């Protein structure tokens, strides 16, 4: 634990184990605490991931980066309605801005990207049942028509498609990377 402070030791252990790849997630709120570029970029967060990627590369370990692992910035949840607001175009746009920030900052050293980690799990268990982050039990509330999981799924797919299009248009030709949803 405490990967943030022990990252170099952790990567050295990975190398000793003979790992060739390491999949990790970039925390959206660590880079953009308010969720948006306009809200400010946390340079310490940006620098941490730059150092992590450099350390992995120095040890011959290929970084596989996931952009979203259930960590929506609180401000986007509160002020934009998060993933469970029907056709939330502003959420899609903010995700693409965040993804583009990552592609620009780390794309020269990262070839493999995933947009969303386990979208089914956070859509169903996080937004509908409330058993996982962010703990919204919209689908389990009395009188619910059960559409929350579909709204979340729809928004996440649209955000993935928009980020993939931006990646392919602006970054993939130069970097020959791969972008997927995990």
C-alpha positions as CSV (number, residue, x, y, z in Angstrom):
1,X,0.0,0.0,0.0
2,X,1.0,3.7,-0.2
3,X,1.9,3.4,-3.9
4,X,2.0,7.1,-4.2
5,X,5.0,7.4,-1.8
6,X,6.6,4.0,-2.5
7,X,6.2,3.9,-6.3
8,X,9.9,3.4,-7.1
9,X,10.1,0.5,-4.7
10,X,6.9,-1.0,-6.1
11,X,8.2,-0.8,-9.6
12,X,11.5,-2.4,-8.6
13,X,9.6,-5.3,-7.0
14,X,7.6,-5.6,-10.3
15,X,10.9,-5.8,-12.2
16,X,12.2,-8.4,-9.8
17,X,9.1,-10.5,-10.3
18,X,9.8,-10.3,-14.1
19,X,6.6,-8.4,-15.0
20,X,6.6,-7.2,-18.5
21,X,3.3,-5.2,-18.3
22,X,1.6,-3.1,-15.6
23,X,-2.0,-2.0,-15.9
24,X,-2.9,1.0,-13.7
25,X,-5.6,3.6,-13.6
26,X,-5.1,7.4,-13.7
27,X,-7.3,9.0,-11.1
28,X,-9.3,11.7,-12.8
29,X,-9.7,13.7,-9.5
30,X,-5.9,13.5,-8.9
31,X,-5.3,15.3,-12.2
32,X,-8.4,17.6,-12.2
33,X,-9.7,17.9,-8.6
34,X,-12.8,19.9,-9.8
35,X,-13.2,17.5,-12.8
36,X,-12.6,20.1,-15.5
37,X,-9.6,21.7,-17.1
38,X,-11.1,25.1,-16.3
39,X,-11.1,24.1,-12.6
40,X,-7.3,23.7,-12.7
41,X,-4.8,21.0,-13.3
42,X,-3.0,19.4,-10.2
43,X,0.6,19.5,-11.4
44,X,1.7,17.1,-8.5
45,X,-0.8,14.5,-9.8
46,X,0.4,15.0,-13.4
47,X,4.0,14.6,-12.3
48,X,3.3,11.5,-10.3
49,X,2.0,9.6,-13.3
50,X,4.8,11.0,-15.5
51,X,7.3,9.6,-12.9
52,X,5.5,6.3,-12.7
53,X,5.5,5.8,-16.5
54,X,9.2,6.7,-16.7
55,X,10.0,4.3,-13.9
56,X,8.1,1.5,-15.5
57,X,9.8,2.2,-18.9
58,X,13.3,2.3,-17.2
59,X,12.6,-1.2,-15.9
60,X,11.4,-2.5,-19.2
61,X,7.7,-2.7,-18.1
62,X,5.0,-1.7,-20.6
63,X,2.4,0.6,-19.0
64,X,-1.3,-0.1,-19.8
65,X,-3.3,2.9,-18.7
66,X,-7.0,3.0,-17.8
67,X,-8.5,6.4,-17.7
68,X,-11.5,5.7,-15.5
69,X,-11.7,3.3,-12.6
70,X,-14.9,4.5,-10.8
71,X,-13.5,7.8,-9.6
72,X,-15.6,10.5,-11.0
73,X,-14.7,13.9,-9.5
74,X,-17.2,14.8,-6.9
75,X,-17.9,18.2,-8.5
76,X,-19.0,16.5,-11.7
77,X,-21.3,14.2,-9.8
78,X,-22.8,17.1,-7.9
79,X,-23.0,19.9,-10.5
80,X,-23.4,18.0,-13.8
81,X,-25.4,15.0,-12.5
82,X,-22.7,12.5,-13.1
83,X,-23.2,9.5,-15.4
84,X,-26.8,8.8,-14.3
85,X,-28.3,12.0,-15.8
86,X,-30.0,11.2,-19.1
87,X,-27.9,12.0,-22.2
88,X,-25.4,14.1,-20.2
89,X,-23.4,15.7,-23.1
90,X,-21.5,17.9,-20.7
91,X,-20.2,14.7,-19.0
92,X,-19.1,13.3,-22.3
93,X,-17.3,16.5,-23.2
94,X,-15.5,16.7,-19.8
95,X,-14.4,13.1,-20.1
96,X,-12.9,13.8,-23.5
97,X,-11.1,16.8,-22.2
98,X,-9.7,14.7,-19.4
99,X,-8.7,11.9,-21.7
100,X,-7.1,14.4,-24.1
101,X,-5.1,15.8,-21.2
102,X,-3.8,12.3,-20.5
103,X,-3.1,11.5,-24.2
104,X,-1.1,14.7,-24.5
105,X,0.9,14.4,-21.2
106,X,1.6,10.7,-21.4
107,X,1.0,9.5,-25.0
108,X,4.6,9.5,-26.1
109,X,5.3,6.8,-23.5
110,X,2.0,4.9,-23.3
111,X,0.8,2.8,-26.2
112,X,-2.1,0.9,-24.6
113,X,-5.1,2.8,-23.2
114,X,-8.5,1.7,-21.9
115,X,-11.2,4.3,-21.3
116,X,-13.4,2.7,-18.7
117,X,-12.6,-0.1,-16.2
118,X,-15.5,-2.6,-15.8
119,X,-18.3,-0.3,-17.0
120,X,-21.0,-3.0,-16.3
121,X,-19.9,-3.2,-12.7
122,X,-20.0,0.5,-11.9
123,X,-23.2,1.0,-13.9
124,X,-25.1,-1.8,-12.2
125,X,-23.5,-2.2,-8.8
126,X,-22.5,1.5,-8.4
127,X,-25.4,3.4,-9.8
128,X,-28.3,1.0,-9.8
129,X,-27.8,-1.2,-6.7
130,X,-25.5,1.1,-4.7
131,X,-23.2,-1.7,-3.7
132,X,-20.0,-0.2,-5.2
133,X,-18.7,3.3,-5.9
134,X,-20.4,5.8,-6.1
135,X,-23.0,4.1,-4.0
136,X,-26.2,5.3,-5.7
137,X,-29.1,2.9,-5.3
138,X,-31.3,4.6,-7.9
139,X,-32.4,1.3,-9.4
140,X,-33.2,-0.2,-6.0
141,X,-35.4,2.7,-4.7
142,X,-39.1,2.2,-4.5
143,X,-40.9,3.3,-7.6
144,X,-37.8,3.1,-9.7
145,X,-38.4,2.1,-13.3
146,X,-34.9,0.5,-13.4
147,X,-33.6,2.7,-16.2
148,X,-30.6,4.1,-14.3
149,X,-28.3,1.4,-15.4
150,X,-29.2,2.0,-19.0
151,X,-28.7,5.7,-18.7
152,X,-25.3,5.2,-17.1
153,X,-24.4,2.7,-19.8
154,X,-25.5,5.0,-22.6
155,X,-23.5,7.9,-21.2
156,X,-20.4,5.8,-20.7
157,X,-20.6,4.4,-24.2
158,X,-21.0,7.9,-25.7
159,X,-18.0,9.2,-23.7
160,X,-15.9,6.2,-24.7
161,X,-16.8,6.7,-28.4
162,X,-16.0,10.4,-28.2
163,X,-12.7,9.8,-26.5
164,X,-11.8,7.0,-28.9
165,X,-12.6,9.3,-31.9
166,X,-10.4,12.1,-30.4
167,X,-7.6,9.6,-29.8
168,X,-7.7,8.2,-33.3
169,X,-8.0,11.6,-34.9
170,X,-5.3,13.4,-32.9
171,X,-2.9,10.8,-31.3
172,X,-3.0,7.3,-32.8
173,X,-1.3,8.0,-36.1
174,X,1.8,9.3,-34.4
175,X,1.8,6.9,-31.5
176,X,0.4,3.7,-33.0
177,X,-1.4,2.9,-29.8
178,X,-4.5,1.0,-28.9
179,X,-7.6,2.3,-27.2
180,X,-10.3,0.0,-25.8
181,X,-12.9,-0.3,-23.1
182,X,-12.0,-2.9,-20.5
